[in-house]
Amino acid sequence: MKNKFDCLVIASKYSGAREVFDLLKQNIITGIAPEILQNKAILECKSAKKDENLRVGIFEFESLKELRKIDISDYLLPQAKVYLMLRNPVWRSFASYRKNREEGKERSSFIEAVKWDSSPPEVGLGPQNTSYIIAGKYSEGIKSLLIQTEKHELHILEFEELRRAPFKILQELKESIGLQFRVSPEEIALNLSKQKVAGRRLGIFRSFRHNPAELDEETAKYIYYTYFKRDIEELEKLLSTSFTSWKFEEKALYGSYIANL
């Protein structure tokens, strides 16, 4: 039972796994130093019950399709809870693109990069390993996850909600799993509020210094209707929920070419 978890948080890359790790590490009472592997982090957290510790695992995948190749149930204790982090796939793909641009791995415009990335290998348009689109198609991997976790509680968390209201998400995790805060809830809420404001200010300064390319609405619409609309609709049926905020009411005429960074 040593390698099993009381709680498992699952996310594809750029969808909130690292934010959840930081949120727990900074605000929850933990024991030994966290174990950090290539795409996994393990936290030993103090339980709300006396003299008891809980193991929380945070798994980050390049794509949720990887869930078809492993058995998540092997990592779960009988009473374990599973949290799945999801992010608007259009902005998840753009976050991946932006990171590659910053690291010098990507030179194309976003539209060009997406077309190359999603084309069949025999077309020979460009690289096939950036996963801008495939990593944002969630339904296939989630079908497998639902089967693997049918005996456990599966909760859906949205990345956008994590960014908008981190204390709300932290409180939900704390109560659901049964953990202990380091300090009072009021102090944590205040600190997280300050961090959020500071982050917005830093973002403004960064935009003045580097003038980063942004994803305009017409391009976002184009990406949504071309690559993600059907997958999102299937995902809503699978999870019996609505992802209204991810959708656009009308199609874009074309995808704009984003200026180079």
Secondary structure, DSSP 4 states (H G I P E B T S, - for coil): -TT-EEEEEEEETTSSHHHHHHHHHHHB-B-SPPEE-SSEEEEEEEBSSTT-EEEEEEEEES-GGGGGTS-GGGGEEEEEEEEEEE--HHHHHHHHHHHHHHTTS--S-HHHHHHHHHS-GGG--S-S-S-TTGGG--HHHHHHHHHHTTTSEEEEEEHHHHHH-HHHHHHHHHHHHTB-BSS-HHHHHHHHHHHHHHHHHHHHHHHHHH------HHHHHHHIIIIIHHHHHHHHHHHT---GGG--SS--SSPPPPPP-
